[in-house]
Amino acid sequence: MYYKDDGDLFTVCDTNPDGYGVTGQLKTLNSNGTGIITVMTLDDGGDSNCDSDNYDVIGAKSYSMWVNWHGNSSWYESVVFSES
């Protein structure tokens, strides 16, 4: 999963023809800062293309990307990032 700042475009790709797909999620803190919420989910698998969507990453708010390969059900987290 990767993020392109120009246009706030998030993309997840399943590049391995192993019969398993991948899921990518964008997460941030909830409005009162006490928990993490998922603000976007992308699924890819079963084709040779990637799936993308836009999400407006706002200022100093912190986000992280999470990726799951359906072959082992483990989630992998990116470093925390923000727009500013």
N, C-alpha and C positions, 0 to 999 in steps of 0.2 A: 504494500500500500504506500502510496506517495501523495504529496501535497504540492500543488503549484500555486504559489502566492498570487500570481497574476490571474485574477478571476476566481480565486478561492476554489480551485478544482481539486477534488480528491479522487484517486483512481486505485482500484484493486485489480490485480491480474492473476489468473491461474495459468502459470506457464509450464506446468508439468502434466502431461497427458496420462495421469495415473488413475483416473476415474473418480478422484476426490476434488471437490471445489474448495474455495476459500471464502471467508467472510471478513470484511473489514468494518471497523466501527470507529467513529469519532466520539470522544467522551470529554466532558468538562464538569466542573463543579455545579451543583444545583444552585438555585437563586440565593439560598441562605448559607451556602458554603459548607454544609454539613455532610454532603454525600456526593457521589459521582453519578452523572446521568449520561445516557447515550443519546446523542443528538442526530446521528446519522448512521445508517447501516447500508453497506454495499455487499452484494453477493456475486461471485463469479465462479463459473465452472460449467463444463459441458460444451464449451465453444472455444474458439481460438482468439477471441477478443477480450478486451478488458472492459470493466464497467466503471463509470464515473458519475459524479454528481457534484453540485456546487453547495457550499455552506459558507455563510459569511462569518469568517473568523474576525472577532471584534477586539481591537485594541490590546490592552494588557491582560485580558482574560486568558487563563491557562487551558490548554487542550492537550490531549494525547490520542494517538492512533493505536488501535488494537487490531491484530490480525489472527485469524484462526484457520489452520489447515484442517479440513474435515477428516483427514486420515488419522489424526491422533487426538483431536479435540483439545489441544493445548492452545492457550491464548498468549500472544507475544505483544508486549507494550513498547511503544516508541518513547523517546525522551519527551518530556513536557515542553511545549512551545507556545508562543503567543505571536500576535501580529506585530507588536512593538518591541 
